[in-house]
């Protein structure tokens, strides 16, 4: 069991898929106790299993991702260990560049967006594009549409 970003996960062997998988206990229904036992492989490491994830999702090629932070949020970012691979580079005027090596963007894109105008994806281009695409879609959701006046 691991608590990651305020959500509990169970990492266990899935009999149906014949593989180690992540489960969210809060989503489980009709849980039954079985006689089948699972012995954790001696070479299993949760850190290795989650390597490349920003939370719990991983998979794909490892790549360095960079995010610019404004002075207004830089101190909050500096004060916390968000990921074991993180590096922080001071840019001057209190701004920073946060870099992390991950194997996917699924969790870092919403994390960046959560900082609002105080964070901006810098690299790689695929990360910048992923964030930009979400912003475009949000723009459509929040667009003010002109209403036709009825006569």
N, C-alpha and C positions, 0 to 999 in steps of 0.2 A: 504494500500500500504506500502511496506517496501523495502528499498534498502539494499540488502545483498550481500556483496562481489562484488560491482559495477554492480549488476543486479537487476532490479526492479521486484517485485513480487506483485501480487494481491491475497490476501487471501479472498475468498468469498464463498458464498453458491452456489453449482453447482446443478441446477434444474434437470439435467439429472441423476446425481449420488445420489441426495438427501443427500448431505454431504458437509461439508466445505472442500475446496480444494485450492491448490496453482496454480496460473496461471502466465504466463509470458506475460505481455502486448505486448512486442515486437514480439511475435509469433502470436498474434491475427490477424485475417483477417475477413473482412465482419462483423464488430461489428455493432449490431443494438440495439437501445434503446427499452426497453420493459416497459410495465406498471407495471409488477411484481416488488414489492419492497422487499428488504431483510433487515430485522432488525437484527442487531448483537445481539446474545444472551447476556444477562446481565452477565453471568458467563464466557463469552469467553475472553481469554487472549492470545495474540499473543506469549508472552513469554512461556506460558504453552504449547501452540500448537507446538512451535518449540523446546521445551525442548528435549534434547538428540541429537539435530542436531548440526553439526559443521557449517552449513550454513542453508539450507532449508530442507534437507532430513533427516527424522527420522523414527523410527520404529524398534521394536525389543527390546531385553533386554538391560538395561543400564549396561555398563561396563567401568571400568577405563582403559584408554589407556595411554601408556608411550612411550615417544620419547626422545632419546638422541640427544643433539645438541653439535656440536664442539664449541670451543672457538671463531672461526671465525664468527659464526652466533648467538651465545648465546645472545649477547647484543641486537640484533635486536628483538629476540623473547621476551626478558625481557621487552622491551620498549612498547609492544603492548598488549592490552587485546584481545586475539583471541577468548576466550570463557568464559562465566560466571563461569564455574566450574574449570578453569585452576589453576594449582599449579606448582610452579617452585622450584626445589630442586637443590641447588648448589652442584656440584660434585668435585670441586677443579680444578686447572689449567684452570679456566674460562669456563669449560664445565658445562652443565646443563641437568637435566632431566625434561622434560615438561610432566605433566600429565593432563588429561582431562577425564570427564565422559560423554560418548556418547551412543547412542542407535544404531549406525551403523557406518560402515567404508567407505561408499561410497565417502565421501568428504575428509576424513582425509588422505586416501592413496595417492591421487594426491598431497595433501598439503605436505606430508612428502617427496615424490619424487621430488617436486619442489625445495627442499633445496639441492638436489644433495648429494654429499658425506658428507655434513655437518650435515645430520640428519639420524637417524637409528631408526626404530621401535624396541621397547624393549619388550612390553607386551600389550595385551595378545598374546599367540601363534598364534591365528587366525589373528591378525593384522600383526605380523611378516611374516606369510605365505602369506597373501594378498599382501604385499609389495614385498616380494621375487618373487612371481609369475609374477608380472608386470615387475620386473627387468629381469627375465628369458625371457619373451616375447620381451622386448626391446633389449636384447642381440641378439635375432634372427633377429630382424629388422636391427640392426646395424652390424651384423656379416660380416666380410670380406670374400667373397667367392672366392675361387681360380678359375680362368677362364682357360678353356682348350685352349691351343694354337693351332691354325689351321695351318696345314702344307700346 
